[in-house]
Amino acid sequence: MTSIHDTMFSQLADKSLFEQAQTYAYVYIDAAQERHVFPHAEDIDALKAFEEPLPKAPQDSQAILELLDSVGSPGTVAQTGGRYFGFVNGNAIPTAVAARWLSDVWDQNPALHVISPTVAKLEQVCEGWARQLLGLPEETVAGFVSGTSIATMCGLAAGRYALLQKQGWDVNTQGLFGAPEIRVVLSEQSHGTVFKALALLGLGKERVELVPADAQGRIDAAQLPELDSNTLLILQAGNVNSGAFDDFESVCAAANAADAWVHIDGAFGLWAAASPNQAHLAKGIDLADSWSVDGHKTLNTPYDSALVLCKHRQALTAAMQATGAYIEYSEQRDSMLYTPDMSRRARAVELWATLKFLGEDGVAQLIDGLCQRAQQFATLLTENGFNVLNDVVFNQVLVAEDTPEKTIALMQNVQASGECWMGGSKWNGAPVIRISVCSWATTEEDVKRSVKAFVAAREMVL
Ligand SMILES: *Cc1c(COP(=O)(O)O)cnc(C)c1O
C-alpha cells in the first residue's frame, strides 16, 4: 500500500488535482452570472451527502474534489453574480482571487517578519495605502484581521488599554477587577458586533450609555452625554440598515476636547472617504483614534479581510501583546503585534492585489458604482409604487409594503424567484426588505431585472 506521503508527493509532482479544481472553478465562474441566485431546495437537501462518518482510511483525492463540486457548488449562494443583495456582502474582484490562489500555494504565516518577509512587506504597503485612501493621520498603523467584528474588538481593546493607562492602571497585567471605571458611550443603532466586542472585553453589553439615533439611524449629537477622559465613544460610518453616517466632525470635536477615545465602526462605509463624490459622508473620520473597516464588503476583496486602524501604535500593540521565549521581534513589521492572532493566513496578499488593481481612481469608481446602483434601485422601486424608507446616501436601500405581512410575503416571493436575493431586517420595529448593493458585478441591467422581480413578486402577494 502506498503511504499518504507518497500520494501527496506524487500529487505535488503531477498537478492534475489542481487542474481538476481549476476546471470546476471555471465552470462555476461562468454559471454564477445566470443561475438561480439562492440554491434550489433540492440542492440544499442534497448537502446531506456530506453527512457521513469520518473515514477510517485515507480517501481518493479526485473523488473528494468531485464530491465537493458536485454537491457543494450547487448549494452555494451565487454571490459572485450581479444580483445578490443580501446582508452587506462583497464580491471578490478577479485579480484578488487570482492572487489568493497563488498565495494559497505559498501557505505563508505572517505572524513575524522572519516567517514571511513577503507578507510583512505587503502589509506595510497596504497600511500606507489604506491610510492614504481613507485620509487618516500619518501615524496610523494597521492590523490585518478576519473581519470588522475582530477589528472593532481590537480598536476597543486599544482604547480600553489607553484610557486605563492614563489613570495609572495596566489592564494587561491587572485585568478589570478593581480597575478605575471607564465609560462606554454609543448609539442605540450600533451594530451587534460592537456589543459583542464590549462583552468580550469585559466592558458589558448593557453597562453602556446609549445615545438615541435620529430617523436615519445617525447618533443624535444633541443627546450625547457629557464626555470625559474616561470615555470610550463608538461611532458608525454606514448604518447597517440605512447606510447613514454619523456626524463625525462635530461629535469627534467634542470627544477630542474631552480627551475621550473615539472608535469608528466603518465596516462598509469607511471607504466613502476614498471617493471624492462620497467623501462628504466621512468628513471628520480623521479625528478619531481607531477605526474598523472590512476589505470583503464594499472594497470587494475575497473573505476574510478587514483592517483595524489605530492612531496610537503603542496602545494597539500593548493591547495585542504576546510574549514567548522563541518569539523573535525584528526591526521590520511583525504582524502579530497588531492582531489578536499569532498564526493566520496571509490576507494582505489579496488586499494588496485589490488596491493595486483598482488604484485610487478605481476604488472611487467602485464605490461610486455601488452608490449609483443603489440610487437606481431606489428610483425604479419608487416609480413602481414601492415605499423606500431611508434617504439613500450610500449603498443601502430599505423597502417595505404597507403591512408587515405583505413586506415579508413580498420578500419571500422575490427570494423564491431566484432572480435576485436580499434579506430582511427591522427598521423602527417593523420588518423591512434590505437591499445592499455591494458587488462590483452589479450592472444597471441587473437592477432593472431585480426591480421586475419585485413587481412580479408583488403581483403574487395581491
Ligand atoms: C458587517 C458589519 C460588521 C461586522 O463585520 P464582519 O466583517 O462581518 O465581522 C460590523 N459593523 C457593520 C456596520 C457591518 O456592516
Ligand as a Chemical Component Dictionary entry (heavy atoms), coordinates in Angstrom:
data_LIG
# 
_chem_comp.id                   LIG 
_chem_comp.type                 NON-POLYMER 
_chem_comp.pdbx_formal_charge   0 
_chem_comp.three_letter_code    LIG 
# 
loop_
_chem_comp_atom.comp_id 
_chem_comp_atom.atom_id 
_chem_comp_atom.alt_atom_id 
_chem_comp_atom.type_symbol 
_chem_comp_atom.charge 
_chem_comp_atom.model_Cartn_x 
_chem_comp_atom.model_Cartn_y 
_chem_comp_atom.model_Cartn_z 
_chem_comp_atom.pdbx_ordinal 
LIG C1 C1 C 0 -20.716 43.686 8.596  1  
LIG C2 C2 C 0 -20.618 44.697 9.674  2  
LIG C3 C3 C 0 -19.887 44.420 10.836 3  
LIG C4 C4 C 0 -19.241 43.084 11.072 4  
LIG O1 O1 O 0 -18.233 42.853 10.119 5  
LIG P1 P1 P 0 -17.712 41.374 9.801  6  
LIG O2 O2 O 0 -16.707 41.589 8.727  7  
LIG O3 O3 O 0 -18.893 40.598 9.341  8  
LIG O4 O4 O 0 -17.130 40.817 11.040 9  
LIG C5 C5 C 0 -19.797 45.418 11.787 10 
LIG N1 N1 N 0 -20.382 46.610 11.606 11 
LIG C6 C6 C 0 -21.099 46.910 10.498 12 
LIG C7 C7 C 0 -21.706 48.272 10.365 13 
LIG C8 C8 C 0 -21.235 45.962 9.490  14 
LIG O5 O5 O 0 -21.922 46.246 8.392  15 
# 
loop_
_chem_comp_bond.comp_id 
_chem_comp_bond.atom_id_1 
_chem_comp_bond.atom_id_2 
_chem_comp_bond.value_order 
_chem_comp_bond.pdbx_ordinal 
LIG C1 C2 SING 1  
LIG C2 C3 SING 2  
LIG C2 C8 DOUB 3  
LIG C3 C4 SING 4  
LIG C3 C5 DOUB 5  
LIG C4 O1 SING 6  
LIG O1 P1 SING 7  
LIG P1 O2 DOUB 8  
LIG P1 O3 SING 9  
LIG P1 O4 SING 10 
LIG C5 N1 SING 11 
LIG N1 C6 DOUB 12 
LIG C6 C7 SING 13 
LIG C6 C8 SING 14 
LIG C8 O5 SING 15 
# 
